[in-house]
Amino acid sequence: MEELRVGVVGAGGMGSRHARNLVFRGPGTRVVAVADADVARARALAAECGAARVYEDGRQLVEDPEVDAVVVASPDPTHAGYVLACLEAGKPVFCEKPLATRADEAGAIVQREVALGRRLVQVGFQRRYDPEFRALRRALSDGAVGRPVLYRAWHRNVRAAFAPDTSMAVLVNAAIHDLDEIRWLSGQEVDVVHSVVGCRVDPSLAEGVYDLQLIQLGLRDGALALVELNLSAAYGYEVGIEVSGDRGTVTAGLPGGVVTRAEGRCTRAVPPDWLERFDAAYAAEVVAWVDHVRRGQPWPNAWDGYASLVVAEACAEALATGRPVRVALEATPPLYGQEDG
Ligand SMILES: NC(=O)c1ccc[n+]([C@@H]2O[C@H](COP(=O)([O-])OP(=O)(O)OC[C@H]3O[C@@H](n4cnc5c(N)ncnc54)[C@H](O)[C@@H]3O)[C@@H](O)[C@H]2O)c1
């Protein structure tokens, strides 16, 4: 098997995590190049990974003939441009979520892949690689709770990882994980956004920017979903879901791990952030990506990145208008098919 030479664009928290996972846990891969707008950061990560090539401009990295495949972990608004550049160069790309910041940009990526007739894009929805979420997915497909009728998800951060300037940015940067999770776990597309309501928890945010949002969805098979997204929960980072079926419920994401009983209390730790909570999932998704690159079957794919953004835009409209919004999603192109990773 030939070695896969990977270039990493964006040497911050996620780019560094992916690069280290590729170096230390990715068999048959080498990180050969790093790009970052802050070139000192790129240099530091390149030195750590043994990468000889450093760029300030990610497009130069994409065009480098020594780079076979690319990881994009730069800020959200840069994703679509870098992914399209990878498609132009015919290179596989692992793109952090969101695939783009607007559905039409993501749609252009889907169209380009369909025109190429092959899939080159994987999106960093790492919950699909989390052992606990995967066990819940298996329980659902084994019929453990019967027919799912309600998905009740929660997603809480200590505080926002960036200062969102619109509620749309909150949806596209954070709720996008929950929207993808519900599509994946249910195997359904969202049919309607019944309502989105918001509340500003962090007073430093501009008025009208809601870091707490409650999202109610209807799925195509008639099931309901409710997402609680709270970027300013203060106490820790928690992500979970309870799925109710017509014969029982199944839950993932309750506090786990070591239980301490002391001073009249019984406690479990809550992780401080996503890097700790999803450590195993981040490793599993890039290891799987390397395998997918070899087989030409990236998962989750560009369609998943696009479909989640279509729902996010419908959520933003429901929030702004106070009215239900039908989700207008075209039929899935045959290139993407029905599959599970
Ligand atoms: N999957 C997840 O759970 C998860 C978690 C956190 C962040 N993310 C996503 O990962 C991406 C990176 O987030 P992060 O937390 O690592 O941010 P970060 O700020 O730590 O790192 C981003 C890096 O990109 C660099 N950069 C800025 N503009 C650039 C450009 N035009 N070209 C190349 N590099 C550029 C910055 O200098 C910085 O080093 C974001 O898209 C974010 O939404 C995903």
PDBQT file of the ligand as one rigid body, heavy atoms in Angstrom, charges set to zero:
ROOT
HETATM    1  N1  LIG A 401     -15.649  18.826  14.613  1.00  0.00    +0.000 N 
HETATM    2  C1  LIG A 401     -15.583  19.513  15.743  1.00  0.00    +0.000 C 
HETATM    3  O1  LIG A 401     -15.979  19.056  16.797  1.00  0.00    +0.000 OA
HETATM    4  C2  LIG A 401     -14.958  20.878  15.741  1.00  0.00    +0.000 A 
HETATM    5  C3  LIG A 401     -14.561  21.483  16.935  1.00  0.00    +0.000 A 
HETATM    6  C4  LIG A 401     -13.976  22.743  16.885  1.00  0.00    +0.000 A 
HETATM    7  C5  LIG A 401     -13.817  23.382  15.666  1.00  0.00    +0.000 A 
HETATM    8  N2  LIG A 401     -14.244  22.789  14.527  1.00  0.00    +0.000 N 
HETATM    9  C6  LIG A 401     -14.078  23.438  13.211  1.00  0.00    +0.000 C 
HETATM   10  O2  LIG A 401     -12.689  23.368  12.865  1.00  0.00    +0.000 OA
HETATM   11  C7  LIG A 401     -12.292  24.557  12.188  1.00  0.00    +0.000 C 
HETATM   12  C8  LIG A 401     -11.090  25.147  12.924  1.00  0.00    +0.000 C 
HETATM   13  O3  LIG A 401     -11.459  25.398  14.244  1.00  0.00    +0.000 OA
HETATM   14  P1  LIG A 401     -10.339  25.534  15.397  1.00  0.00    +0.000 P 
HETATM   15  O4  LIG A 401     -11.050  25.384  16.677  1.00  0.00    +0.000 OA
HETATM   16  O5  LIG A 401      -9.183  24.670  15.082  1.00  0.00    +0.000 OA
HETATM   17  O6  LIG A 401      -9.937  27.073  15.198  1.00  0.00    +0.000 OA
HETATM   18  P2  LIG A 401      -8.527  27.754  15.527  1.00  0.00    +0.000 P 
HETATM   19  O7  LIG A 401      -8.814  29.217  15.566  1.00  0.00    +0.000 OA
HETATM   20  O8  LIG A 401      -7.898  27.091  16.695  1.00  0.00    +0.000 OA
HETATM   21  O9  LIG A 401      -7.634  27.420  14.237  1.00  0.00    +0.000 OA
HETATM   22  C9  LIG A 401      -7.885  27.958  12.964  1.00  0.00    +0.000 C 
HETATM   23  C10 LIG A 401      -6.538  28.197  12.288  1.00  0.00    +0.000 C 
HETATM   24  O10 LIG A 401      -6.762  28.595  10.927  1.00  0.00    +0.000 OA
HETATM   25  C11 LIG A 401      -5.841  29.651  10.618  1.00  0.00    +0.000 C 
HETATM   26  N3  LIG A 401      -6.367  30.421   9.483  1.00  0.00    +0.000 N 
HETATM   27  C12 LIG A 401      -7.131  31.547   9.516  1.00  0.00    +0.000 A 
HETATM   28  N4  LIG A 401      -7.444  31.913   8.252  1.00  0.00    +0.000 NA
HETATM   29  C13 LIG A 401      -6.869  31.001   7.423  1.00  0.00    +0.000 A 
HETATM   30  C14 LIG A 401      -6.839  30.849   6.020  1.00  0.00    +0.000 A 
HETATM   31  N5  LIG A 401      -7.492  31.685   5.208  1.00  0.00    +0.000 N 
HETATM   32  N6  LIG A 401      -6.124  29.820   5.504  1.00  0.00    +0.000 NA
HETATM   33  C15 LIG A 401      -5.449  28.962   6.317  1.00  0.00    +0.000 A 
HETATM   34  N7  LIG A 401      -5.449  29.065   7.661  1.00  0.00    +0.000 NA
HETATM   35  C16 LIG A 401      -6.163  30.069   8.194  1.00  0.00    +0.000 A 
HETATM   36  C17 LIG A 401      -5.700  30.429  11.909  1.00  0.00    +0.000 C 
HETATM   37  O11 LIG A 401      -4.503  31.189  11.912  1.00  0.00    +0.000 OA
HETATM   38  C18 LIG A 401      -5.703  29.299  12.938  1.00  0.00    +0.000 C 
HETATM   39  O12 LIG A 401      -4.388  28.819  13.201  1.00  0.00    +0.000 OA
HETATM   40  C19 LIG A 401     -13.510  25.471  12.172  1.00  0.00    +0.000 C 
HETATM   41  O13 LIG A 401     -14.116  25.358  10.914  1.00  0.00    +0.000 OA
HETATM   42  C20 LIG A 401     -14.426  24.914  13.248  1.00  0.00    +0.000 C 
HETATM   43  O14 LIG A 401     -15.794  25.100  12.977  1.00  0.00    +0.000 OA
HETATM   44  C21 LIG A 401     -14.777  21.538  14.543  1.00  0.00    +0.000 A 
ENDROOT
TORSDOF 0
